[in-house]
């Protein structure tokens, strides 16, 4: 059984990824502040016959990342599959954006995924097998008003993922990006019904996405069947970016 | 640690971690030409050295290392 680490694995898309991957792997649910929620996910997985535990991992801190990996490796040997899902938003239009708002989002979303990926590949290289999946966003491809920091961080993940795919492909490590569109989670709960109707009008599939729309694609990219797919960006967005 | 002890440990890492034929690992062997280790392979070896000997090796120090003997001498000087 492979061991998966899902950063930000207790809520939203991350929670769905945790429960979906627990059908065939041991899942480590990463959390920062939401230990209670992480434990709920672990219990939910256990009740449906899966295997999971939780670990505190603040990806914006290299020390926290090292500590979390050391604790996982002590028990499970290695992180075989890394899902870089954790991320934050601090939206503001560019003329009003504070330097802190920029730096915090880049530090967590982009540099944090650098910390986790660099740490994970140490064991993946030894194992000559690994899967790294980045949860980016369609705004990393298309940009978005009021999200220059978030869009830049999510675009940065694409460059990181593609470079990893070239550096480590010879060791059977694949690295891919999923770019979700509008998905029903806490992060998009600020949208009112009027906003939602406007969004749905732009989509080919006439509904807002569900977390499972993302986690099903993640599950496929974790399989051996997908080993010839690497360095790719897969939008899962109901046709928003076509 | 004696230099031949370092060599034996280095040989062990090459054989176990990289699956290189033991008889090919001599002090004179060239890493890329004779042992067919690619640049990523050299990084893997360095990381294994760092773990095994609990040392840190700078990229600058590696610039002059192209044979097993040079690697052994570098490690011997750091332990």
Contacts between the chains, C-beta under 8 A, distances in Angstrom:
chain1	res1	chain2	res2	distance
A	122	B	47	6.6
A	125	B	40	7.8
A	125	B	44	5.7
A	125	B	47	7.7
A	126	B	17	7.2
A	126	B	44	7.7
A	167	B	40	6.9
A	168	B	40	7.4
A	170	B	38	7.3
A	170	B	40	6.5
A	171	B	40	7.1
